[in-house]
């Protein structure tokens, strides 16, 4: 469950204080877990006995260790750097000197994309909610967690739009609502309302709200508009409040289902849920959509992130023809 467990603000434990600090800064729970994991690895690597022994100059040695001894990727080293800079500069209030460390080899990896035929082959192996979620990732460019966290109020049938509220980095945006998915989504929401009524009759029916919204709007957790479009099949216990409620569908189930579907379809590519978001962006580029428009709909902060898709679109789609294809009688 992607809900942060309770942490006592009065605790003297280092990681409890660190988690409390990050939550006060509004960091996403996944970012919190990542930063804590890198802080733990950093502490174990240098065998610190107390936070008072932490030295910002040790960041260089740790980052060089990741690149030289662990052969980590550029992104892994960059994540570790961001986590440690946040730890020292923001939490420990230590100045960080200019860092000189061995940088990981820069290897440009292009994202895996699927053709329309391949996407159809994968979808043919999926059913019900799992199929609809994959269709949304491919048809609207949603990330996996954005799709699973979609709420009834976020589906705007009148304007053919999806409102992505719980997005990466806490940034909201608007995306496309494919016409073909209007009917299936309406049916899914009807099922959600029916399930909600059964939950209320069973003495449940509330839903998790982020960022203390439940305190600001006490009745909101019991409103159908806040219910998840793709609820879990069973109840679970909120680790913070102890409330038993129905959360959204487990993203790990979908990840496993997509992997099995790709294998069954005979697709010899490394297919993940994020592959459909990549394929969405690539298809828009093939249609001639402006790169800035793709950046906005994907929610990328930098245009450089979006530009990676220009390297994925086939060369023949840019009007290039191999000389061997012009040979006659050879």
Kinemage of the C-alpha trace (Angstrom):
@kinemage 1
@onewidth
@group {chain A} dominant
@subgroup {mainchain}
@vectorlist {calphas} color= white
{ca unk a 1} P 0.000 0.000 0.000
{ca unk a 2} L 1.413 3.401 -1.010
{ca unk a 3} L 0.257 5.104 2.206
{ca unk a 4} L 2.962 6.362 4.599
{ca unk a 5} L 2.938 4.621 7.982
{ca unk a 6} L 2.662 6.736 11.148
{ca unk a 7} L 5.800 8.374 12.536
{ca unk a 8} L 6.011 10.057 15.920
{ca unk a 9} L 7.254 13.641 15.696
{ca unk a 10} L 8.562 13.257 19.267
{ca unk a 11} L 10.802 10.302 18.387
{ca unk a 12} L 14.563 10.713 18.778
{ca unk a 13} L 15.361 8.046 16.192
{ca unk a 14} L 17.256 9.425 13.221
{ca unk a 15} L 15.021 7.992 10.484
{ca unk a 16} L 11.840 8.989 12.308
{ca unk a 17} L 13.069 12.562 12.480
{ca unk a 18} L 14.144 12.412 8.831
{ca unk a 19} L 10.760 11.068 7.706
{ca unk a 20} L 8.942 13.711 9.739
{ca unk a 21} L 11.058 16.412 8.098
{ca unk a 22} L 10.322 15.125 4.582
{ca unk a 23} L 6.598 14.913 5.254
{ca unk a 24} L 6.600 18.477 6.537
{ca unk a 25} L 8.230 19.472 3.235
{ca unk a 26} L 5.498 17.687 1.289
{ca unk a 27} L 7.679 15.082 -0.433
{ca unk a 28} L 5.906 12.155 -2.050
{ca unk a 29} L 5.923 8.931 -0.059
{ca unk a 30} L 7.880 7.139 -2.799
{ca unk a 31} L 10.499 9.886 -2.687
{ca unk a 32} L 10.599 9.504 1.085
{ca unk a 33} L 11.254 5.769 0.784
{ca unk a 34} L 13.936 6.306 -1.869
{ca unk a 35} L 15.753 8.982 0.137
{ca unk a 36} L 15.668 6.845 3.286
{ca unk a 37} L 17.010 3.854 1.382
{ca unk a 38} L 19.978 5.852 0.047
{ca unk a 39} L 20.647 7.384 3.445
{ca unk a 40} L 20.725 3.887 4.933
{ca unk a 41} L 23.150 2.634 2.255
{ca unk a 42} L 25.357 5.680 2.799
{ca unk a 43} L 25.443 5.072 6.565
{ca unk a 44} L 26.251 1.382 6.198
{ca unk a 45} L 28.943 2.058 3.604
{ca unk a 46} L 30.814 4.462 5.877
{ca unk a 47} L 29.937 2.543 9.061
{ca unk a 48} L 28.769 5.619 10.891
{ca unk a 49} L 27.923 5.135 14.552
{ca unk a 50} L 26.054 8.394 15.005
{ca unk a 51} L 24.555 11.188 12.842
{ca unk a 52} L 27.114 13.519 14.400
{ca unk a 53} L 29.780 11.648 12.412
{ca unk a 54} L 28.145 12.374 9.037
{ca unk a 55} L 30.475 14.350 6.768
{ca unk a 56} L 29.463 15.905 3.465
{ca unk a 57} L 32.931 15.200 2.062
{ca unk a 58} L 32.136 11.466 2.275
{ca unk a 59} L 29.539 11.879 -0.473
{ca unk a 60} L 32.323 11.878 -3.090
{ca unk a 61} L 33.700 8.519 -1.963
{ca unk a 62} L 30.249 6.935 -1.891
{ca unk a 63} L 29.275 8.143 -5.368
{ca unk a 64} L 32.622 6.995 -6.786
{ca unk a 65} L 32.061 3.617 -5.122
{ca unk a 66} L 28.701 3.272 -6.865
{ca unk a 67} L 30.221 3.989 -10.262
{ca unk a 68} L 33.505 2.053 -9.946
{ca unk a 69} L 32.647 -0.892 -7.706
{ca unk a 70} L 28.923 -1.297 -8.288
{ca unk a 71} L 28.922 -0.297 -11.981
{ca unk a 72} L 25.688 1.617 -11.459
{ca unk a 73} L 23.852 3.482 -14.174
{ca unk a 74} L 23.893 7.242 -14.614
{ca unk a 75} L 20.328 7.541 -13.311
{ca unk a 76} L 21.104 5.466 -10.216
{ca unk a 77} L 24.081 7.645 -9.349
{ca unk a 78} L 22.049 10.769 -9.997
{ca unk a 79} L 19.290 9.558 -7.667
{ca unk a 80} L 21.851 8.817 -4.949
{ca unk a 81} L 23.368 12.291 -5.397
{ca unk a 82} L 19.978 14.011 -5.118
{ca unk a 83} L 19.110 11.986 -2.008
{ca unk a 84} L 22.378 12.772 -0.239
{ca unk a 85} L 22.361 16.443 -1.161
{ca unk a 86} L 18.864 16.694 0.306
{ca unk a 87} L 19.986 14.844 3.433
{ca unk a 88} L 22.976 17.095 4.132
{ca unk a 89} L 21.844 20.439 2.774
{ca unk a 90} L 18.184 20.426 3.782
{ca unk a 91} L 17.969 18.141 6.818
{ca unk a 92} L 21.420 18.271 8.443
{ca unk a 93} L 22.002 21.901 7.384
{ca unk a 94} L 25.580 21.169 6.318
{ca unk a 95} L 27.292 23.015 3.483
{ca unk a 96} L 28.286 20.737 0.632
{ca unk a 97} L 31.644 21.471 -1.000
{ca unk a 98} L 32.202 21.094 -4.723
{ca unk a 99} L 31.924 17.370 -5.330
{ca unk a 100} L 34.524 15.626 -7.465
{ca unk a 101} L 33.651 11.998 -7.972
{ca unk a 102} L 33.973 9.311 -10.602
{ca unk a 103} L 30.886 9.617 -12.747
{ca unk a 104} L 29.030 6.603 -14.063
{ca unk a 105} L 29.416 5.942 -17.770
{ca unk a 106} L 26.831 7.862 -19.715
{ca unk a 107} L 24.886 5.330 -21.735
{ca unk a 108} L 21.907 6.641 -23.623
{ca unk a 109} L 19.161 4.058 -23.421
{ca unk a 110} L 16.205 4.531 -25.684
{ca unk a 111} L 12.802 3.573 -24.282
{ca unk a 112} L 11.104 0.428 -25.531
{ca unk a 113} L 8.006 1.174 -27.607
{ca unk a 114} L 5.356 -1.058 -29.127
{ca unk a 115} L 3.663 -0.805 -32.481
{ca unk a 116} L -0.122 -0.528 -32.683
{ca unk a 117} L -0.259 -4.210 -33.649
{ca unk a 118} L 1.863 -5.216 -30.662
{ca unk a 119} L -0.256 -3.172 -28.258
{ca unk a 120} L -3.381 -4.862 -29.616
{ca unk a 121} L -1.752 -8.266 -29.102
{ca unk a 122} L -1.011 -7.478 -25.445
{ca unk a 123} L -4.497 -6.070 -24.834
{ca unk a 124} L -6.007 -9.260 -26.250
{ca unk a 125} L -4.463 -11.131 -23.313
{ca unk a 126} L -5.895 -8.773 -20.673
{ca unk a 127} L -9.415 -8.451 -19.340
{ca unk a 128} L -11.698 -6.203 -17.303
{ca unk a 129} L -10.012 -3.527 -15.143
{ca unk a 130} L -6.467 -4.574 -16.050
{ca unk a 131} L -7.206 -4.160 -19.752
{ca unk a 132} L -8.846 -0.762 -19.187
{ca unk a 133} L -5.898 0.526 -17.146
{ca unk a 134} L -3.433 -0.456 -19.892
{ca unk a 135} L -5.680 1.235 -22.452
{ca unk a 136} L -5.526 4.425 -20.379
{ca unk a 137} L -1.732 4.289 -20.146
{ca unk a 138} L -1.524 3.839 -23.919
{ca unk a 139} L -4.418 6.131 -24.834
{ca unk a 140} L -3.810 8.951 -22.351
{ca unk a 141} L -0.111 8.667 -21.509
{ca unk a 142} L -0.702 7.957 -17.826
{ca unk a 143} L 1.949 6.527 -15.540
{ca unk a 144} L 1.032 3.311 -13.747
{ca unk a 145} L 0.403 4.973 -10.383
{ca unk a 146} L -1.515 7.828 -12.018
{ca unk a 147} L -3.878 5.278 -13.560
{ca unk a 148} L -4.362 3.228 -10.405
{ca unk a 149} L -4.960 6.370 -8.307
{ca unk a 150} L -7.535 7.792 -10.725
{ca unk a 151} L -10.708 8.846 -8.910
{ca unk a 152} L -14.276 9.170 -10.173
{ca unk a 153} L -14.129 12.973 -10.040
{ca unk a 154} L -11.028 12.968 -12.295
{ca unk a 155} L -12.915 11.560 -15.300
{ca unk a 156} L -14.458 14.475 -17.204
{ca unk a 157} L -16.801 12.928 -19.761
{ca unk a 158} L -18.300 16.286 -20.742
{ca unk a 159} L -14.948 17.667 -21.892
{ca unk a 160} L -13.369 14.359 -22.970
{ca unk a 161} L -10.545 14.838 -20.475
{ca unk a 162} L -8.791 13.135 -17.608
{ca unk a 163} L -7.532 15.219 -14.687
{ca unk a 164} L -4.351 13.719 -13.271
{ca unk a 165} L -4.276 15.064 -9.722
{ca unk a 166} L -1.960 12.644 -7.887
{ca unk a 167} L 0.876 12.872 -10.411
{ca unk a 168} L 4.629 12.534 -10.014
{ca unk a 169} L 6.092 15.490 -8.154
{ca unk a 170} L 2.646 16.564 -6.959
{ca unk a 171} L 1.927 18.314 -10.272
{ca unk a 172} L -1.596 18.170 -11.689
{ca unk a 173} L -2.312 18.142 -15.407
{ca unk a 174} L -4.998 17.414 -17.974
{ca unk a 175} L -4.788 14.553 -20.436
{ca unk a 176} L -6.818 13.039 -23.254
{ca unk a 177} L -9.864 10.876 -22.682
{ca unk a 178} L -10.001 8.528 -25.692
{ca unk a 179} L -13.478 8.390 -27.206
{ca unk a 180} L -13.293 4.602 -27.416
{ca unk a 181} L -12.829 4.373 -23.650
{ca unk a 182} L -15.813 6.532 -22.649
{ca unk a 183} L -18.218 3.585 -22.655
{ca unk a 184} L -15.921 1.185 -20.748
{ca unk a 185} L -15.096 3.893 -18.180
{ca unk a 186} L -18.782 4.666 -17.638
{ca unk a 187} L -19.412 0.966 -17.043
{ca unk a 188} L -16.450 0.787 -14.659
{ca unk a 189} L -17.685 3.777 -12.659
{ca unk a 190} L -21.146 2.191 -12.466
{ca unk a 191} L -19.508 -0.895 -10.937
{ca unk a 192} L -17.617 1.358 -8.508
{ca unk a 193} L -20.852 2.992 -7.350
{ca unk a 194} L -22.483 -0.406 -6.861
{ca unk a 195} L -19.484 -1.673 -4.902
{ca unk a 196} L -19.494 1.508 -2.828
{ca unk a 197} L -23.123 0.957 -1.811
{ca unk a 198} L -22.306 -2.587 -0.728
{ca unk a 199} L -19.336 -1.304 1.279
{ca unk a 200} L -21.507 1.294 3.020
{ca unk a 201} L -24.077 -1.389 3.893
{ca unk a 202} L -21.228 -3.478 5.337
{ca unk a 203} L -20.152 -0.573 7.552
{ca unk a 204} L -17.275 0.645 5.386
{ca unk a 205} L -17.177 2.930 2.331
{ca unk a 206} L -14.530 5.517 3.209
{ca unk a 207} L -11.551 6.084 0.931
{ca unk a 208} L -8.027 7.353 1.603
{ca unk a 209} L -7.422 11.046 0.917
{ca unk a 210} L -3.888 12.476 0.685
{ca unk a 211} L -2.420 15.598 2.279
{ca unk a 212} L -4.821 15.746 5.244
{ca unk a 213} L -7.788 16.444 2.955
{ca unk a 214} L -9.922 14.185 5.141
{ca unk a 215} L -9.520 16.633 8.040
{ca unk a 216} L -10.377 19.603 5.859
{ca unk a 217} L -13.346 17.864 4.219
{ca unk a 218} L -14.596 15.263 6.744
{ca unk a 219} L -17.391 14.007 4.494
{ca unk a 220} L -15.232 13.658 1.354
{ca unk a 221} L -13.938 10.119 2.113
{ca unk a 222} L -17.557 8.903 2.002
{ca unk a 223} L -18.468 10.624 -1.285
{ca unk a 224} L -18.615 8.570 -4.488
{ca unk a 225} L -16.717 11.266 -6.395
{ca unk a 226} L -13.585 10.502 -4.343
{ca unk a 227} L -13.784 6.740 -4.840
{ca unk a 228} L -11.055 5.085 -6.901
{ca unk a 229} L -12.018 4.180 -10.457
{ca unk a 230} L -10.093 0.927 -10.025
{ca unk a 231} L -10.671 -0.236 -6.428
{ca unk a 232} L -9.015 -3.249 -4.857
{ca unk a 233} L -10.983 -6.473 -4.546
{ca unk a 234} L -10.484 -6.684 -0.783
{ca unk a 235} L -10.278 -4.347 2.188
{ca unk a 236} L -6.967 -3.329 3.741
{ca unk a 237} L -5.934 -1.534 6.912
{ca unk a 238} L -4.595 2.018 6.697
{ca unk a 239} L -1.226 1.880 8.537
{ca unk a 240} L -1.604 5.466 9.742
{ca unk a 241} L -5.129 5.490 11.160
{ca unk a 242} L -5.913 1.792 11.457
{ca unk a 243} L -9.050 2.364 9.368
{ca unk a 244} L -10.212 -0.627 7.342
{ca unk a 245} L -11.145 0.532 3.868
{ca unk a 246} L -10.931 -0.355 0.171
{ca unk a 247} L -7.779 1.038 -1.462
{ca unk a 248} L -7.008 1.176 -5.184
{ca unk a 249} L -5.924 -1.855 -7.188
{ca unk a 250} L -2.431 -3.125 -6.386
{ca unk a 251} L -0.027 -1.909 -9.072
{ca unk a 252} L 2.090 -5.051 -8.661
{ca unk a 253} L -0.802 -7.183 -9.901
{ca unk a 254} L -0.954 -5.128 -13.077
{ca unk a 255} L 2.810 -5.269 -13.585
{ca unk a 256} L 2.749 -9.058 -13.405
{ca unk a 257} L -0.297 -9.261 -15.675
{ca unk a 258} L 1.353 -7.075 -18.353
{ca unk a 259} L 4.516 -9.156 -18.261
{ca unk a 260} L 2.544 -12.384 -18.698
{ca unk a 261} L 0.418 -10.860 -21.465
{ca unk a 262} L 3.482 -9.749 -23.450
{ca unk a 263} L 5.048 -13.190 -23.136
{ca unk a 264} L 1.837 -14.929 -24.191
{ca unk a 265} L 1.520 -12.561 -27.148
{ca unk a 266} L 5.017 -13.604 -28.249
{ca unk a 267} L 6.492 -10.096 -28.047
{ca unk a 268} L 10.243 -10.386 -27.646
{ca unk a 269} L 10.759 -7.004 -26.066
{ca unk a 270} L 11.174 -5.947 -22.473
{ca unk a 271} L 7.618 -4.792 -21.886
{ca unk a 272} L 6.530 -3.041 -18.702
{ca unk a 273} L 3.570 -0.843 -17.805
{ca unk a 274} L 5.640 2.254 -18.578
{ca unk a 275} L 6.173 0.939 -22.131
{ca unk a 276} L 2.617 1.985 -22.991
{ca unk a 277} L 3.285 5.572 -21.895
{ca unk a 278} L 6.393 5.595 -24.110
{ca unk a 279} L 4.354 4.164 -26.982
{ca unk a 280} L 1.687 6.861 -26.476
{ca unk a 281} L 4.280 9.642 -26.785
{ca unk a 282} L 5.854 8.031 -29.833
{ca unk a 283} L 2.505 7.703 -31.592
{ca unk a 284} L 1.762 11.396 -30.976
{ca unk a 285} L 5.142 12.285 -32.469
{ca unk a 286} L 4.418 10.142 -35.530
{ca unk a 287} L 1.184 12.088 -35.993
{ca unk a 288} L 3.166 15.321 -36.104
{ca unk a 289} L 2.156 16.574 -32.651
{ca unk a 290} L 4.304 19.446 -31.415
{ca unk a 291} L 6.978 18.387 -28.935
{ca unk a 292} L 5.901 21.061 -26.452
{ca unk a 293} L 2.338 19.733 -26.523
{ca unk a 294} L 3.625 16.217 -25.818
{ca unk a 295} L 5.737 17.584 -22.948
{ca unk a 296} L 2.669 19.227 -21.423
{ca unk a 297} L 0.399 16.204 -21.717
{ca unk a 298} L 3.063 13.890 -20.255
{ca unk a 299} L 3.817 16.281 -17.416
{ca unk a 300} L 7.563 16.507 -18.103
{ca unk a 301} L 9.350 19.358 -16.369
{ca unk a 302} L 12.077 19.575 -19.015
{ca unk a 303} L 11.702 19.423 -22.795
{ca unk a 304} L 14.911 17.374 -22.847
{ca unk a 305} L 13.041 14.487 -21.253
{ca unk a 306} L 10.461 14.582 -24.035
{ca unk a 307} L 13.089 14.862 -26.787
{ca unk a 308} L 14.186 11.265 -26.184
{ca unk a 309} L 11.177 10.177 -28.268
{ca unk a 310} L 12.581 11.881 -31.351
{ca unk a 311} L 15.245 9.147 -31.346
{ca unk a 312} L 12.636 6.397 -31.154
{ca unk a 313} L 10.551 7.288 -34.203
{ca unk a 314} L 11.742 5.178 -37.135
{ca unk a 315} L 14.061 6.765 -39.681
{ca unk a 316} L 11.820 5.627 -42.539
{ca unk a 317} L 9.052 7.685 -40.963
{ca unk a 318} L 11.199 10.769 -41.501
{ca unk a 319} L 11.355 10.080 -45.215
{ca unk a 320} L 14.665 8.162 -45.192
{ca unk a 321} L 15.030 5.088 -47.411
{ca unk a 322} L 17.953 2.695 -47.250
{ca unk a 323} L 19.979 2.542 -50.511
{ca unk a 324} L 19.657 -1.247 -50.587
{ca unk a 325} L 15.891 -0.895 -50.910
{ca unk a 326} L 16.461 1.001 -54.195
{ca unk a 327} L 18.508 -1.754 -55.779
{ca unk a 328} L 16.929 -3.372 -58.819
{ca unk a 329} L 17.504 -7.010 -59.666
{ca unk a 330} L 20.081 -7.548 -56.899
